[in-house]
């Protein structure tokens, strides 16, 4: 099982359409669930409170046995092949793989400490909606690599 925990809701129809397309593709290869968490209700001037609130809500969605891969600017820069190998290893051990996309202010130290892996999707800054699409595409690509499917090429 793969879960994506994402802070923030998809607002644009085009972004939702792409997410729906990758979810449809992924249904045929592996069970995947997206858990959307609303943004914190704290004021934008209360950044630390926002980070802590969102962090607590992220951690509340995790089981102790979940393997948490945090999308983080300080994370490891993985190739598609490396991600595929890592996913294959985790899933073959029977663990639920959970990807976390934090809020615009980042994630709490508690979430960072809980993560078994940190993945830097890119050095570039992307809107959270686009990050979700990129993540789903890379998860789908990883499964195609595992299957030796020509999609990856």
C-alpha positions as CSV (number, residue, x, y, z in Angstrom):
1,X,0.0,0.0,0.0
2,X,1.1,3.5,-0.8
3,X,-0.3,6.6,0.8
4,X,0.3,10.3,-0.1
5,X,-0.3,12.7,2.8
6,X,-0.5,16.2,1.4
7,X,-1.2,19.5,3.2
8,X,-3.5,21.6,1.1
9,X,-6.3,20.9,-1.3
10,X,-6.2,20.8,-5.1
11,X,-8.0,23.8,-6.4
12,X,-7.4,23.8,-10.1
13,X,-9.5,21.5,-12.3
14,X,-6.5,20.8,-14.6
15,X,-4.4,19.7,-11.7
16,X,-7.2,17.5,-10.4
17,X,-7.6,16.0,-13.9
18,X,-3.9,15.0,-14.0
19,X,-4.0,13.5,-10.5
20,X,-7.1,11.6,-11.5
21,X,-5.3,10.3,-14.6
22,X,-2.3,9.0,-12.6
23,X,-4.6,7.5,-9.9
24,X,-6.4,5.6,-12.7
25,X,-3.1,4.3,-14.1
26,X,-1.9,3.4,-10.7
27,X,-5.1,1.4,-9.8
28,X,-3.9,-1.3,-12.2
29,X,-0.5,-1.8,-10.6
30,X,-0.8,-0.9,-6.9
31,X,-3.2,0.4,-4.2
32,X,-2.7,4.1,-3.5
33,X,-4.5,6.5,-1.3
34,X,-4.3,10.3,-1.1
35,X,-5.0,11.9,2.2
36,X,-5.5,15.6,1.9
37,X,-5.1,17.7,5.1
38,X,-6.4,21.2,5.2
39,X,-4.0,24.0,5.8
40,X,-3.6,25.2,9.4
41,X,-6.2,27.7,10.7
42,X,-3.4,29.8,12.3
43,X,-2.6,33.2,10.9
44,X,0.2,33.4,8.3
45,X,2.2,35.5,10.8
46,X,2.2,32.5,13.2
47,X,4.6,30.3,11.1
48,X,5.8,28.1,13.9
49,X,2.3,27.4,15.1
50,X,1.3,26.5,11.5
51,X,4.2,24.1,11.1
52,X,3.5,22.4,14.5
53,X,-0.2,22.1,13.8
54,X,0.3,20.6,10.3
55,X,3.0,18.3,11.7
56,X,0.7,16.9,14.4
57,X,-2.0,16.2,11.9
58,X,0.5,14.5,9.5
59,X,1.8,12.3,12.3
60,X,-1.7,11.4,13.4
61,X,-2.3,9.8,10.0
62,X,0.7,7.5,10.3
63,X,0.9,4.0,11.7
64,X,4.0,2.9,13.7
65,X,5.0,0.4,11.0
66,X,4.6,2.9,8.0
67,X,7.7,3.8,6.1
68,X,7.7,7.6,5.8
69,X,9.4,9.2,2.8
70,X,9.3,13.0,3.3
71,X,9.6,15.2,0.3
72,X,12.1,17.7,1.6
73,X,14.6,20.2,0.1
74,X,17.3,18.7,2.4
75,X,16.5,15.2,1.1
76,X,18.4,12.8,-1.2
77,X,18.3,13.5,-4.9
78,X,17.1,10.2,-6.4
79,X,17.0,9.1,-10.0
80,X,13.8,7.4,-11.2
81,X,15.6,4.1,-11.1
82,X,16.9,4.6,-7.6
83,X,13.4,5.6,-6.4
84,X,12.0,2.5,-8.1
85,X,14.5,0.2,-6.4
86,X,13.8,1.9,-3.0
87,X,10.0,1.5,-3.4
88,X,10.4,-2.1,-4.5
89,X,12.4,-2.9,-1.4
90,X,10.0,-1.2,1.0
91,X,6.9,-2.7,-0.5
92,X,8.4,-6.2,-0.7
93,X,9.0,-6.0,3.0
94,X,5.3,-5.6,3.4
95,X,5.4,-2.0,4.7
96,X,3.1,0.8,3.8
97,X,5.1,3.5,2.0
98,X,3.9,6.9,2.9
99,X,5.0,10.0,1.0
100,X,4.5,13.3,2.8
101,X,4.1,16.7,1.0
102,X,4.2,19.3,3.7
103,X,2.7,22.8,3.8
104,X,4.2,25.9,2.3
105,X,6.1,26.6,5.5
106,X,7.7,23.2,5.6
107,X,7.2,20.4,8.2
108,X,7.9,20.2,11.9
109,X,11.0,18.7,13.4
110,X,8.9,15.8,14.7
111,X,7.9,14.9,11.1
112,X,11.5,15.1,9.9
113,X,12.6,12.9,12.8
114,X,9.9,10.3,12.0
115,X,10.9,10.1,8.4
116,X,13.0,7.1,7.4
117,X,14.0,8.8,4.2
118,X,13.9,12.3,2.7
119,X,13.6,12.8,-1.0
120,X,14.5,16.1,-2.8
121,X,12.2,16.1,-5.8
122,X,14.1,19.0,-7.2
123,X,16.2,22.1,-6.3
124,X,13.4,24.1,-7.9
125,X,10.4,25.4,-6.0
126,X,7.0,24.2,-7.2
127,X,3.5,24.8,-6.2
128,X,2.1,22.1,-4.0
129,X,-0.4,21.1,-6.6
130,X,2.3,20.4,-9.1
131,X,4.4,18.5,-6.6
132,X,1.5,16.1,-6.1
133,X,1.3,15.5,-9.9
134,X,5.1,15.1,-10.2
135,X,5.1,12.6,-7.2
136,X,2.3,10.5,-8.7
137,X,4.0,10.5,-12.1
138,X,7.3,9.3,-10.5
139,X,5.5,6.6,-8.5
140,X,3.8,5.4,-11.7
141,X,7.1,5.5,-13.5
142,X,8.7,3.5,-10.7
143,X,6.2,0.7,-11.1
144,X,6.8,0.7,-14.9
145,X,10.6,0.4,-14.3
146,X,9.9,-2.5,-11.9
147,X,7.8,-4.2,-14.6
148,X,10.4,-3.5,-17.4
149,X,7.7,-1.5,-19.2
150,X,8.8,0.8,-22.1
151,X,6.9,3.8,-20.5
152,X,10.1,4.7,-18.7
153,X,12.1,5.3,-21.9
